[in-house]
Amino acid sequence: MIVSTGNREAIKLYREIMRTLRHFTHTNEQGIPWKVILRDSVRNEYENSKFETDPHKQVEMIMVGRDCLMRIQHGMLTGKIDKDPESGGTGNPFQKV
């Protein structure tokens, strides 16, 4: 099986997203961990775009995904995304600090 560069990049991005999501320990109002919600959302996005053949569209999707991941990682580093529920936050890691 030959894997194209776009597919390799998509897999690499997917794995990096999954590694980043491990750090989310908050739950939403229903008690569901955010990392589970986000993991399912990411999985759905990848499943829905898995058969995209247009290389320009593939690059665009990878760039958007990479940008979103970088923003989340930057927010975690700068404290704009609270990844620790014990820090006194409201339980939503995506609220502005």
Secondary structure by P-SEA (a helix, b strand, c coil): ccccaaaaaaaaaaaaaaaaaccccccccccccaaaaaaaaaaaaaaaacccccaaaaaaaaaaaaaaaaaaaaaaaaccccccccccccccccccc
